[in-house]
Amino acid sequence: MAEVVLFHHVQGLTSGVAAFADELRAAGHTVHTPDLFDGRTFDSLEEGMAYVRQVGFGEVTARGVRAADALPRDVVHAGFSLGVVPAQELAQTRAGARGALLMHACIPVSEFGAAWPAGVPVQVHAMEDDAFFAEDAEAARALVAGSSDAELFLYPGEQHLFADSSLSSYDPDAAMLLTRRAVEFLDVLDGDGDGDGDGDGDGRNPR
């Protein structure tokens, strides 16, 4: 069993984020889903971003980092979009991190350190024509190029939050493949999976 802390995206801890966490739990893993918005959810990215600007981007990220204080150090840090920021910061700076799942976003490694930490496997997942991810694609490719245990999976399409089943941007085929890869990733960390991550199906691993 791997233990995961999953940070939600800018629209909040939606039922779709909770459903994704439940998929990982059904595969035998423990998943924590901190609510960084105190129960608020938003109908659009724009509304969510307005709330983040009101609270302060740094404060939202700090809430995520603080949420991890109550958890063991050897967890997998995962995030959807906005949630990638605390997830990646923790994966790079908190000793003992077991791995990272960065979905729909990737921050330049230099934001949190000189290099991605050795011994911390990481996957990045996004749609290849996602306009939001276009700003992060260079950082994601640099992360993969600079780490011996990093993978970037690109899926056909342009939706941003395609793995959240509660949103209109949901893509069931891509979400199913992402979930399968995430479960395989966790299974390998737990010593139970083959971890082939073979890129079959509709996603592509450009490594």
N, C-alpha and C positions, 0 to 999 in steps of 0.2 A: 504494500500500500504506500503510495506517495501522498504527501500532504501538500495541498495547494492553497495559496491565497489569490483569489481572483478579484481584480478591481474593475468596476463597471465603467461604462463610457459616459459621454457628456449628457445623455438623456436620462441617466440615473440607473438605479438598480431595478431594471425592468423585469417583467416576467420572462422575457427571452434570455436575459443574462442568467436568471435563476434556473431556467430550463437547461442551459448549457452546463451549468454547475452540476445539475442533477444527472446529466449524461456522464460526466466524469465520476460522480459518486456511484452510478450504476455499474461502472466498470471496476469498482472496488477501491476508489481513491477518496481521501478526505478532502473536502473543499470548503474553504471559508470565503464568504462574500461580504466584506465590509461595505457599509453604506456610507459613502462620503458626502451624501447630500441630505442626510437626516430625514430620509423617507420621501423626499421629493423626486418625482419623475417628470419628464417634459416630453411634449408631443413632437418636438422638432429639434434638430441640431442647433438652430438659431436660438431657441428659447433656453436650451441647456447652456449654450455659450454665454448668454446674457447673465444667467445665474452665476456661472464661474467667474465672469468679470466682476460681478457684484461682490462675491465672497473673496475673490483673489485667487489667481492661479496657483500661487505659491502656497496659500493656505490649503487648497484642495489637495495638492500633492503632499503637503505635510500631514494632513489627516490620514492619507494612505500609509505613509511611513510610520506614523504613530500606531496605526491599527496593527502593524506587524509586531509591535513590541510585546504583545501578549502571546505571540505564537512562537513555536520552536524556530531555531535558526535554520535548520535543514529543511526548508520548504521550497517548493517551486513557486516562483513569483510570476503571475499571469495577469494580463490586462487587455481590455478592449479599448482601443483608441486612446482617449484621455487617460484611462487606467494604465496604459503602457508606461506613463511617466513615473508613477511611484513604483510600478513593478520593475522597470529597468533600473531605476535608482537603487532599489533594494538589492537586486541581483548583482549589481556592480560594486556596491559598497558595504553590504551586510555580510560579514564573514559567515561561512557555512551554507550559503545559498546552494540549493541542489540543482536548480535549473531555472529556465525562463521561457514563457510562452508569450510572445508579443504579437497581438492581433490587431490589424488595421493601422498600425503605426510603428515607427521606430525612431528613436532619438539618437543623434550622433553620440558615439561612445565617449567622445571627448567631453561631453557635458558632465560626466560622472567619474571620469578617471582617464588614465593614460591609455588603457587597453581593456578589452573585455577580459574578465578574470579567467585564468586557466582553470580547467576542471568544472566549469559551469556550462553545460550544454544549453543551447538556445534555438528556438524556432521562431521565425517571423512569417506571418500569414497575411496576405492582402490580395485584392483584385488588381489585375495588371493595369486597368484603365481608371482606377479610382483617383479622382482629381485630388482628394485630400492626401492620399498616399504618395502621389507624385512628388510631393515636397520631401518625403521621407525615403524615397527609393534609393537615393545615393547613400544615405546613412545605413540602410539595410544591406546594401551590397558591400559597403566597406566593412561592416560587422562580419559578414560571411567571409570576406577575403582575409580578414585579420584574425580569425579564430579557427582552430582546428575542429571545433565541435559546434558549428553553427549552420543552420539551413534556412533558406528563403524559399517559400512556396508562394507562387503567383497563380491566381485562378482567373479564368476568362470572365470578363465583365467589368462593370464600372461602379458597382455599389460599394458604399463604404462599410456600413455595419451589416454585412451580409450574413453574419452568423447569429444574429439576434432574431429569433422566430416571432417576436412580438411586433416587429417593425415592417413597414412596407418594403424596405430594402433587403429583406430576407431572401436568400437564394438557397433553396433546400438542398440542391445537389452539391454546391460548393460548401455549404455548411456541414453536410454529412461527411464530406471528404476531410475538411478541416478537423472535425471532431474525431474522426478515425485516426488521423495522424497525431492529434494531441493525445489520444488514449494510448497509442503505440509508444509515443515519447515517454509518457508517465510509466507505462508498463516496463520499459527498458530501465528507467531509473529505479524501478522497484525490483528489477531482476526477473520479470515474468514474461517479457515480450521479446519478439525477434527484432524489433526496431528496424525493419527493412526500409521504411519510409521511401518506398521504391518509386514514388512519383507516378504510379499508374492512375488511371482515371483522368479527370479534367485538369488537375493542377499541374504545375510545372516547377521543378526544382532546377534553377539555372546554374547550380554549382558545377 
